[in-house]
Amino acid sequence: MAADNQVKPLRDTLTNESAALAARFRALFSLKHLASQQPATSQTIPAIEAIAAAFTSPSALLKHELAYCLGQSGNEAAIPHLRAVIEDRQEDAMCRHEAAEALGALGDSGSLGLLKERWQDKDEEEVVRETCEIAVARIEWANSKGRTVEELKQSDFASIDPAPPLPLQQSQPSIPDLQQTLLDTSLKLFQRYRAMFALRDLASPPDLPTAKPAILALAQGFKDPSALFRHEIAFVFGQLSHPASIPSLVETLSDTKEASMVRHEAAEALGSLGEEEGVEDVLKKFLNDPEQVVRESIVVALDMADFERSGGMEGFGVGDDDLGGGVFVGCAADVAEEVGGAASVGFEEVAAGGAEDEGADCCHFVGLVIAIWKIK
């Protein structure tokens, strides 16, 4: 099916509450691919509107992923939809936090007023306030003169992060120095996030001598009083997929007193490590968790684990009747794009259903390719 004909069937699947979560996530990331095309195509705006249409879903997990995808699209047409989510105090806090983070990723200076208002509102949910604080700092940094003179380490990850890593200097801070900044609650969250992403980049690729020490330093962040901060640590571990993170992720998921947004992120991070011994058994213990977002994340994580064990995209081909032919190719292209061209998955390989590329593993995988921008 030509790209011009893809949006409607994808939208229909994404907004269908009777459709399997796997199919809806496939549709979402296919729409994200269409929404992110540069230069924009005739399908860009319809794809963004299709993603936004699913904000009516009762699934907080799906809705927070919608906001994330809109932020990663790099398209300003997503801004009104994201603002509406933040302004809706009846919306799930996890979704509103993701919408605020997405506005930060888009660098929208026009949203500074709204973000500052929510940040300074003492009646606002803490996770939303903290995210707005970081988003304001990121937008101000992105539009500052100081940004132009900072030299940043080239990252293995093409995601638009909540904060850039700390800039390179003649004398690079050690991992203990970065850990100290990471854990210093007297510092602004934006500064601590910069240390977090600097540590992430020191842990990739996984064979770097700094990888395991950086992972262990990041794991200390799970003791932080901020649920937002702890959830971001888990997200970073999902990107890295390093076995050294498994003990802390299992501990976090197993803590039923932990915030559900943190446990959900820990579950999906473990899913990206599904080929490691014992991980799948741990995940299955939480299939009937009392928290819906955790239960749904376990389903996602087990699909990811199955993907990791299979070593690739075996069994998938072009022409899914629910989504329309060509969608699989679009998702594979998105993976290659998001990992900065490092992935070797080709259109022909995907069409044949036999791509097996160690460089294009996905953090979110539900039945097809659902990528959270990482490479191994």
C-alpha positions in Angstrom: 0.0 0.0 0.0 1.3 3.4 -0.9 2.3 5.7 2.0 -0.5 8.2 1.0 -3.0 5.5 1.9 -1.6 4.4 5.3 -3.0 6.8 7.9 -6.7 5.9 7.9 -6.2 2.1 8.7 -3.5 2.9 11.2 -5.7 5.5 12.9 -8.6 3.0 13.0 -6.5 0.4 14.7 -4.9 2.9 17.1 -8.2 4.3 18.3 -10.0 0.9 18.5 -10.4 -0.1 22.1 -11.3 -3.6 21.1 -8.0 -4.1 19.2 -5.1 -5.9 20.9 -2.6 -3.7 22.6 0.1 -5.2 20.3 -1.8 -4.0 17.2 -2.4 -0.6 18.6 1.3 -0.1 19.4 2.3 -1.3 15.9 -0.1 1.4 14.5 1.3 4.1 16.8 4.9 3.6 15.9 4.0 3.4 12.2 2.2 6.7 12.5 5.1 8.1 14.4 7.3 7.2 11.4 4.9 9.0 9.0 4.7 12.0 11.4 8.5 12.4 11.6 9.3 12.5 7.9 11.6 15.2 6.8 10.7 17.0 4.6 7.1 16.7 5.6 4.7 14.8 3.4 0.9 15.0 2.8 0.6 12.4 5.5 2.5 14.3 8.2 -0.4 16.3 9.7 -2.9 13.4 9.4 -0.5 11.1 11.2 -0.1 13.6 14.0 -3.9 14.0 14.3 -4.3 10.3 14.2 -1.9 9.9 17.2 -3.7 12.6 19.1 -7.1 11.1 18.5 -6.1 8.2 20.7 -5.8 10.4 23.8 -9.4 9.4 24.5 -8.2 5.9 25.5 -8.5 4.8 29.1 -5.0 3.2 28.9 -2.5 5.5 30.7 0.3 3.4 29.2 -0.9 4.0 25.6 -1.6 7.7 26.2 1.8 8.4 27.7 3.4 6.6 24.7 1.2 8.8 22.4 2.7 12.0 24.0 6.2 10.6 23.8 5.8 9.9 20.1 4.4 13.4 19.4 7.4 14.9 21.2 9.9 12.7 19.3 8.2 13.6 16.0 10.0 16.9 15.9 6.9 18.5 14.4 5.3 21.7 15.8 1.8 20.5 14.7 1.9 18.3 17.8 2.1 21.3 20.2 -1.6 22.1 20.6 -2.5 18.5 21.3 0.2 18.3 24.0 -0.8 21.5 25.6 -4.4 20.3 25.8 -3.2 17.2 27.6 -1.3 19.2 30.2 -4.2 21.6 30.7 -6.6 18.7 31.5 -6.3 18.1 35.2 -8.5 15.1 34.9 -6.0 13.3 32.7 -3.6 10.7 34.2 -0.5 12.4 35.7 1.8 10.0 33.9 0.3 11.1 30.6 0.5 14.8 31.5 4.1 14.5 32.6 4.9 12.9 29.2 3.1 15.7 27.4 5.2 18.3 29.3 8.4 16.4 28.5 7.3 16.3 24.8 6.9 20.1 24.7 10.5 20.3 26.1 11.7 17.9 23.4 10.1 20.1 20.7 11.8 23.1 22.2 8.6 25.1 22.1 9.3 28.5 23.6 5.7 29.4 23.1 4.8 26.9 25.8 7.0 28.4 28.4 4.1 30.3 30.0 2.0 27.1 30.4 4.9 25.1 31.7 6.0 27.7 34.2 2.4 28.0 35.4 2.2 24.3 36.1 5.7 24.2 37.6 4.8 26.9 40.1 1.3 25.6 40.9 1.6 24.0 44.3 -1.7 22.2 43.8 -0.3 20.5 40.7 0.8 16.8 40.7 4.4 16.6 41.8 5.5 14.5 38.8 3.9 17.1 36.4 5.5 20.0 38.3 9.0 18.4 38.2 8.6 17.6 34.5 7.6 21.2 33.7 10.6 22.4 35.6 12.9 20.3 33.4 11.0 21.2 30.2 11.4 24.9 30.9 15.1 24.4 31.5 15.5 22.4 28.3 13.7 25.0 26.2 15.7 27.8 27.7 18.9 25.9 27.1 18.0 25.0 23.5 17.4 28.7 22.8 20.4 30.1 24.7 23.7 31.4 23.3 25.5 29.1 25.7 24.3 26.0 23.9 26.2 27.1 20.8 29.5 27.0 22.6 28.9 23.7 24.4 30.7 20.6 22.9 28.6 17.5 23.5 29.7 13.9 23.2 28.3 12.2 20.2 25.7 9.8 21.6 24.8 6.4 20.4 21.1 7.3 20.9 19.1 9.5 18.6 16.3 10.1 21.0 15.5 13.7 22.0 16.2 13.5 25.7 14.7 15.6 28.5 18.2 17.1 29.0 21.5 16.9 27.1 24.5 15.3 28.6 26.9 17.5 30.5 29.3 19.3 28.0 32.7 18.0 27.2 35.6 19.7 29.0 39.4 19.5 28.8 39.3 17.6 32.1 36.4 15.1 32.0 34.6 14.4 35.3 35.0 10.9 36.6 32.1 8.5 37.1 32.2 9.3 40.9 32.0 13.0 40.1 29.0 12.4 37.8 27.4 10.2 40.4 27.8 12.9 43.0 26.0 15.4 40.6 23.4 12.8 39.8 22.5 12.2 43.5 22.8 15.8 44.8 19.2 16.8 45.5 20.3 20.4 46.2 21.0 20.9 42.4 18.4 21.7 39.8 16.8 18.6 38.3 18.0 19.7 34.8 21.6 19.6 36.0 21.1 16.2 37.6 19.5 14.9 34.4 22.5 16.1 32.4 24.7 14.0 34.7 22.3 11.1 34.1 22.6 11.2 30.4 26.4 11.7 30.5 26.6 8.5 32.5 24.3 6.8 30.0 26.6 7.7 27.2 29.5 6.3 29.2 27.7 2.9 29.3 27.3 2.5 25.6 28.5 0.5 23.8 28.3 -2.1 26.6 31.9 -3.3 26.1 33.4 0.1 27.2 35.4 -0.2 30.4 33.3 2.6 31.8 30.0 0.8 31.0 29.4 -1.3 34.2 30.7 1.4 36.6 28.3 3.9 34.9 25.4 1.4 35.2 26.1 0.9 38.9 26.3 4.7 39.5 23.0 5.2 37.7 21.4 2.5 39.8 22.0 4.6 42.9 19.4 6.9 41.4 16.6 4.5 42.4 17.0 5.8 45.9 16.1 9.3 44.9 13.0 10.8 46.6 11.6 11.9 43.2 9.4 9.3 41.4 10.1 11.2 38.1 13.8 10.8 38.6 13.6 7.1 39.4 11.4 6.5 36.4 14.0 8.2 34.1 16.7 6.0 35.5 14.6 2.9 34.5 14.0 4.4 31.1 17.8 4.9 30.6 18.4 1.3 31.6 15.9 0.2 29.0 17.9 2.1 26.4 21.1 0.5 27.5 19.9 -3.1 28.0 23.0 -3.9 30.1 22.8 -7.0 32.3 24.4 -5.1 35.2 21.1 -3.2 35.5 19.0 -6.3 36.1 19.3 -6.6 39.9 18.2 -3.0 40.5 15.4 -3.3 37.9 14.0 -6.5 39.5 14.1 -4.8 42.9 12.3 -1.8 41.6 9.6 -3.8 39.8 9.1 -6.0 42.9 8.5 -3.1 45.2 4.7 -2.9 45.3 5.0 0.4 47.2 7.0 2.0 44.4 5.1 4.4 42.1 3.4 2.6 39.2 5.1 4.9 36.6 8.5 3.7 37.9 7.6 0.1 38.1 6.1 0.2 34.6 9.4 1.6 33.2 11.4 -1.0 35.1 9.2 -3.8 33.6 9.8 -2.6 30.0 13.5 -2.2 30.7 13.6 -5.8 31.8 11.8 -6.7 28.6 14.7 -5.4 26.6 16.9 -7.8 28.6 14.6 -10.8 27.9 17.4 -13.0 26.6 19.1 -12.9 30.0 18.5 -15.9 32.2 15.6 -15.6 34.7 14.2 -12.3 33.4 11.1 -13.7 31.8 10.2 -15.7 34.9 10.5 -12.5 36.9 8.2 -10.6 34.6 5.5 -13.4 34.6 5.1 -13.0 38.3 3.5 -9.6 37.7 1.0 -10.5 35.0 -1.8 -10.0 37.5 -0.4 -6.9 39.3 -3.1 -4.7 40.9 -1.9 -1.7 38.9 -3.2 -1.6 35.3 -0.2 0.3 33.9 2.1 -2.3 35.4 0.0 -5.3 34.0 0.0 -3.7 30.5 3.7 -3.0 30.7 4.4 -6.7 31.6 2.5 -7.7 28.5 4.7 -5.3 26.5 7.8 -6.5 28.3 7.1 -10.2 27.7 6.7 -9.5 23.9 10.0 -7.7 24.1 11.6 -10.6 25.9 10.3 -13.0 23.2 11.8 -10.7 20.5 15.2 -10.6 22.3 15.3 -14.4 22.6 14.4 -14.8 18.9 17.3 -12.6 17.9 15.3 -10.5 15.5 12.2 -10.0 13.4 11.6 -13.6 12.3 8.2 -14.4 11.1 7.2 -10.9 10.1 6.4 -9.7 6.6 4.8 -7.0 4.6 1.0 -6.9 4.2 -0.7 -7.1 7.6 -4.4 -6.9 6.8 -5.2 -4.8 9.9 -2.6 -2.2 9.2 -2.1 -2.1 5.5 0.9 -3.3 3.5 4.1 -1.2 3.7 3.7 -0.5 7.4 6.4 -3.1 8.4 8.8 -1.4 6.0 8.0 2.0 7.5 8.7 0.7 11.0 12.0 -0.8 10.0 13.0 2.5 8.4 12.1 4.3 11.7 14.3 2.0 13.6 17.2 2.6 11.2 16.6 6.4 11.4 16.3 6.5 15.2 19.5 4.6 15.9 21.3 7.1 13.7 21.8 4.9 10.7 23.6 2.2 12.7 21.0 -0.4 12.1 21.5 -2.7 9.1 17.9 -3.8 8.8 16.9 -3.2 5.2 13.6 -3.0 3.5 14.2 -6.2 1.5 15.1 -8.1 4.7 12.0 -6.9 6.4 9.8 -7.8 3.5 11.3 -11.3 3.6 10.6 -11.5 7.3 14.2 -12.5 8.1 16.0 -9.5 9.4 18.3 -10.4 12.3 20.3 -7.3 13.3 21.9 -6.9 16.6 22.1 -3.2 16.0 18.4 -2.6 15.8 17.0 -4.1 18.9 14.0 -2.3 20.3 13.2 -1.3 23.8 9.4 -1.4 23.1 8.4 -4.4 21.0 4.8 -5.5 20.8 4.3 -8.0 17.9 6.4 -5.9 15.5 9.0 -3.1 15.9 8.3 -0.6 18.6 11.5 1.3 19.1 12.7 3.4 22.0 15.8 4.5 20.2 18.6 2.3 21.2 21.3 0.2 19.7 23.5 -2.5 21.2 
